[in-house]
Amino acid sequence: MLDYPALRAVAAVAQTGSFEAAARQLNVTPSAISQRIKNLETRLGFYVIERGNPCVATPKGDWLCRHVEQVGLLESDLLSRLPILQPATGAQRLTLHVAVNSDSLATWFMPAAAAYAEASGHLLHLEVDEESQTAEWLAHGRVSAAVTSRETPIPGCRRFALGTMRYFAVASPAFKARYFPDGPSAEAFSAAPALTFSRHDQLQSRWLAGVLDDAPACPSHWLPTTQGFLDASLTGMGWGMNPLAMVEEHLAAGKLVELVPGRPFDVPLFWQVNRLAADHIQPLSEAVIRAAGAVLSPG
């Protein structure tokens, strides 16, 4: 049999980042948390928590955390049907882990998250990464669901098409006049500073490869924030791929211009969710699909 007090201790430490905070969450002492996890690790023969500041779950610990999450979903569903089983002290609030890309979070995802949180009473732990990387969070058991650009279904998951996020390569009029007086060329892009979200961000190079049949190396500013991308584009700091929902008004007002008019870049997005959790978080899936349909282009 699984030691669920120990598993809940692992999940609490992974969520809060420390044994002390986990103890406060579970209403026990830090030594009790430490002893439960130590005994579990001894029994399993591997570490489930990487001690540090903060403490984090190991890859195998992540799987245990998702199991605790799935058990919590089952308990929540059962208590809603049989409220007589509700503990006198009240059930501990469930935290659901979801991965989402920054651009979706900034443009359409929050209404879905807010609606689900209000209706379910659950808490959400949103992990933010590139849309090409969020699937890895799900595949490695770190989250129960993800907004991703990965079309291939992840083993053990259900996949739903959300639509297409359209991007435009934009810059301020002054930036375009300075770096592209003779129009787009490999030489011009090699001199014009680009904006890059992270080391996984390939949008700029993928768009360039389609426009120029090549992707020249561009000097780049690194800005791991969607709002930062927009602000940097507006102020003339660099050029970048911005979602239509963020730049449409600025393009209409002339505050931003396309570097190559009529050449957007489309990224299909999908909602993938662990099959074991899918039925229990169906309201979240429905909210995500509905919110995406209001903003994204049809796939």
GURO-271973 format. One line per 10 residues: number of its first residue (from 1); their letters; for each residue x, y, z of C-alpha. Coordinates in Angstrom, 3 decimals. Last residue first. Layout:
NUM> A> X:Y:Z | ...
This chain:
299> GPSLVAGAAR> -7.046:25.620:-36.870 | -9.610:28.378:-36.493 | -7.975:31.661:-35.419 | -7.442:32.153:-31.710 | -9.331:34.662:-29.564 | -12.850:33.418:-28.742 | -12.015:29.811:-29.562 | -9.203:29.834:-26.988 | -11.612:30.835:-24.231 | -14.070:28.053:-25.139
289> IVAESLPQIH> -11.376:25.368:-25.414 | -9.868:26.421:-22.080 | -13.262:26.534:-20.329 | -14.184:23.085:-21.658 | -10.840:21.668:-20.562 | -11.273:23.231:-17.118 | -14.781:21.769:-16.787 | -13.360:18.367:-17.865 | -10.988:18.401:-14.923 | -12.153:15.094:-13.441
279> DAALRNVQWF> -12.608:13.377:-16.786 | -9.129:14.315:-17.965 | -7.195:13.473:-14.793 | -6.293:9.873:-15.584 | -6.044:10.718:-19.289 | -3.387:13.375:-18.654 | -4.340:16.503:-20.574 | -3.243:18.005:-23.886 | -4.691:21.283:-25.114 | -3.398:22.157:-28.561
269> LPVDFPRGPV> -2.038:25.230:-30.312 | -1.335:25.805:-34.004 | 1.356:28.470:-34.573 | 0.827:30.843:-37.510 | 3.437:33.279:-38.834 | 2.332:36.494:-40.498 | 3.715:37.702:-43.860 | 1.319:40.337:-45.223 | 3.665:43.248:-44.744 | 7.325:42.337:-44.140
259> LEVLKGAALH> 8.690:44.306:-41.187 | 5.148:44.906:-39.995 | 4.601:48.282:-38.386 | 4.007:49.415:-34.807 | 2.723:52.723:-33.414 | 0.714:53.195:-36.620 | -2.635:53.221:-34.789 | -3.905:50.129:-36.619 | -0.640:48.312:-35.878 | -0.869:49.297:-32.210
249> EEVMALPNMG> -4.466:48.058:-32.019 | -3.569:44.668:-33.497 | -0.391:44.247:-31.435 | -1.290:42.058:-28.454 | -4.093:39.986:-30.020 | -1.946:39.496:-33.120 | 0.764:37.730:-31.137 | 4.222:39.353:-31.281 | 7.270:38.107:-33.175 | 10.074:40.549:-32.523
239> WGMGTLSADL> 11.956:43.638:-33.591 | 14.257:45.596:-31.312 | 14.555:48.389:-28.761 | 12.292:50.690:-30.742 | 10.083:51.668:-27.802 | 7.014:49.879:-29.150 | 8.914:46.649:-29.869 | 10.518:46.610:-26.430 | 7.136:47.198:-24.802 | 5.526:44.376:-26.769
229> FGQTTPLWHS> 8.281:41.899:-26.036 | 8.325:42.937:-22.382 | 4.599:42.244:-22.171 | 5.253:38.705:-23.382 | 8.055:38.134:-20.887 | 11.378:36.281:-21.078 | 13.227:39.167:-22.777 | 16.626:38.373:-24.306 | 17.917:41.042:-26.714 | 19.295:39.658:-29.955
219> PCAPADDLVG> 21.905:40.094:-32.657 | 20.611:38.145:-35.631 | 22.114:35.072:-37.285 | 20.638:34.752:-40.752 | 17.670:32.396:-41.198 | 17.358:31.311:-44.812 | 14.699:31.103:-47.489 | 14.270:34.843:-46.848 | 10.645:34.995:-45.690 | 10.121:31.394:-44.641
209> ALWRSQLQDH> 13.510:31.054:-42.959 | 12.908:34.406:-41.278 | 9.674:33.165:-39.724 | 11.389:30.052:-38.372 | 14.316:32.118:-37.091 | 12.057:34.565:-35.235 | 9.763:31.886:-33.840 | 12.591:29.657:-32.555 | 12.378:30.446:-28.836 | 13.914:27.537:-26.918
199> RSFTLAPAAS> 16.858:29.624:-25.669 | 14.335:32.081:-24.261 | 12.046:34.957:-25.270 | 14.197:36.456:-28.033 | 13.894:40.009:-29.389 | 15.834:40.952:-32.525 | 18.517:43.587:-32.976 | 18.901:44.670:-36.645 | 22.357:44.053:-38.142 | 22.012:40.509:-39.501
189> FAEASPGDPF> 18.417:41.337:-40.414 | 19.637:44.040:-42.788 | 22.203:41.766:-44.441 | 19.665:38.970:-44.915 | 17.321:41.417:-46.577 | 14.090:43.210:-45.760 | 13.473:46.613:-47.320 | 15.872:49.319:-48.482 | 15.601:51.522:-45.393 | 15.440:48.416:-43.168
179> YRAKFAPSAV> 17.515:49.170:-40.067 | 16.737:52.822:-39.389 | 13.331:53.105:-41.058 | 12.174:49.900:-39.388 | 13.311:51.099:-35.975 | 11.625:54.491:-36.468 | 8.339:52.835:-37.484 | 8.446:50.690:-34.314 | 8.886:46.980:-34.835 | 6.800:44.012:-35.866
169> AFYRMTGLAF> 7.103:40.423:-37.044 | 3.495:39.287:-36.753 | 2.167:36.232:-34.932 | -1.076:34.295:-35.339 | -2.117:31.829:-32.671 | -4.002:28.985:-34.318 | -6.857:26.987:-32.867 | -7.493:24.955:-29.734 | -7.155:21.361:-30.984 | -7.821:18.845:-28.200
159> RRCGPIPTER> -5.467:16.035:-27.162 | -5.947:13.310:-24.569 | -2.910:11.988:-22.747 | -1.315:8.646:-21.875 | 1.366:8.977:-24.536 | 1.583:12.625:-25.707 | -0.622:13.194:-28.726 | 1.294:14.567:-31.725 | 0.337:18.188:-32.362 | 2.916:19.764:-30.072
149> STVAASVRGH> 2.171:23.494:-29.993 | 1.276:23.230:-26.331 | -1.265:24.264:-23.717 | -0.686:21.754:-20.934 | -2.376:19.392:-18.502 | -1.492:17.320:-15.432 | 1.911:18.885:-14.793 | 5.406:17.679:-13.828 | 4.871:14.160:-15.147 | 7.725:14.136:-17.657
139> ALWEATQSEE> 5.406:14.114:-20.689 | 3.377:16.996:-19.248 | 6.365:19.265:-18.627 | 7.760:18.207:-22.005 | 4.547:19.326:-23.692 | 5.198:22.828:-22.336 | 8.362:23.078:-24.432 | 7.183:24.110:-27.907 | 4.671:26.531:-26.403 | 7.585:28.207:-24.607
129> DVELHLLHGS> 7.368:28.064:-20.826 | 5.103:29.033:-17.936 | 4.087:26.689:-15.109 | 0.689:27.594:-13.680 | -0.168:26.263:-10.219 | -3.943:26.456:-9.975 | -6.027:26.269:-6.807 | -9.305:24.383:-6.675 | -12.611:25.935:-5.634 | -14.231:24.280:-8.621
119> AEAYAAAAPM> -16.389:27.095:-10.037 | -14.113:29.991:-9.105 | -10.909:28.228:-10.143 | -12.463:27.094:-13.427 | -13.694:30.562:-14.378 | -10.376:32.165:-13.433 | -8.320:29.681:-15.449 | -10.532:30.083:-18.524 | -10.464:33.876:-18.280 | -6.652:33.705:-17.826
109> FWTALSDSNV> -5.909:31.736:-21.006 | -6.648:34.358:-23.679 | -3.910:36.922:-24.298 | -1.173:37.037:-21.677 | -1.344:33.387:-20.641 | -1.463:32.362:-24.288 | 1.684:34.389:-24.999 | 3.494:32.968:-21.955 | 2.971:29.323:-22.872 | 0.934:27.196:-20.506
99> AVHLTLRQAG> 1.724:24.307:-18.164 | -0.879:23.193:-15.600 | -0.514:21.916:-12.031 | -3.738:21.527:-10.032 | -3.678:22.471:-6.347 | -6.400:20.817:-4.266 | -7.746:22.509:-1.176 | -7.471:20.359:1.943 | -10.850:18.949:2.937 | -12.699:20.533:5.838
89> TAPQLIPLRS> -11.931:20.195:9.546 | -14.918:17.922:10.140 | -13.898:15.828:7.159 | -16.455:15.653:4.308 | -17.770:12.089:4.045 | -21.382:13.282:4.437 | -20.784:15.341:1.300 | -21.188:12.183:-0.824 | -21.355:13.330:-4.453 | -19.160:16.432:-4.086
79> LLDSELLGVQ> -16.996:14.483:-1.664 | -16.387:11.803:-4.313 | -15.354:14.316:-6.980 | -12.966:16.023:-4.588 | -11.533:12.670:-3.549 | -10.927:11.693:-7.179 | -9.296:15.053:-7.918 | -7.123:14.667:-4.825 | -6.063:11.213:-5.969 | -5.029:12.772:-9.282
69> EVHRCLWDGK> -2.993:15.438:-7.491 | -1.322:12.847:-5.256 | -0.399:10.929:-8.406 | 0.950:14.137:-9.953 | 3.175:14.618:-6.896 | 4.429:11.041:-7.097 | 5.372:11.576:-10.733 | 7.217:14.757:-9.798 | 9.147:12.844:-7.131 | 10.513:10.600:-9.845
59> PTAVCPNGRE> 11.860:13.657:-11.665 | 13.155:15.042:-8.333 | 10.852:17.404:-6.484 | 12.164:20.798:-5.485 | 13.414:22.370:-2.254 | 13.950:26.103:-2.526 | 16.535:26.676:-1.265 | 17.940:23.169:-1.322 | 17.032:19.547:-0.744 | 16.083:17.593:-3.854
49> IVYFGLRTEL> 12.952:15.703:-2.915 | 11.986:12.238:-4.162 | 15.310:10.530:-3.503 | 15.661:6.865:-4.360 | 15.430:3.449:-2.678 | 11.664:3.371:-2.378 | 11.563:2.404:1.314 | 14.423:4.701:2.291 | 12.891:7.549:0.278 | 9.531:7.001:2.006
39> NKIRQSIASP> 11.135:6.928:5.456 | 13.004:10.170:4.733 | 9.840:11.820:3.391 | 7.786:10.939:6.443 | 10.606:11.883:8.826 | 11.148:15.286:7.251 | 7.441:16.133:7.288 | 7.160:15.037:10.918 | 10.250:17.098:11.788 | 8.648:20.140:10.155
29> TVNLQRAAAE> 5.689:19.745:12.529 | 2.130:19.077:11.370 | -0.721:21.258:10.155 | -0.449:20.138:6.512 | 0.156:23.631:5.107 | 2.263:24.694:8.080 | 4.419:21.579:7.707 | 4.834:22.234:3.976 | 6.036:25.757:4.767 | 8.633:24.367:7.183
19> FSGTQAVAAV> 9.778:21.591:4.854 | 10.447:24.106:2.082 | 9.609:24.906:-1.547 | 5.858:25.329:-1.116 | 4.669:23.037:-3.922 | 7.464:20.466:-3.836 | 7.303:20.381:-0.027 | 3.518:19.917:-0.096 | 3.681:17.180:-2.736 | 6.301:15.237:-0.784
9> ARLAPYDLM> 4.292:15.584:2.440 | 1.176:14.412:0.628 | 3.122:11.336:-0.498 | 4.221:10.649:3.078 | 0.662:10.919:4.410 | -0.353:8.702:1.457 | 1.949:5.782:2.233 | 1.133:3.539:-0.707 | 0.000:0.000:0.000
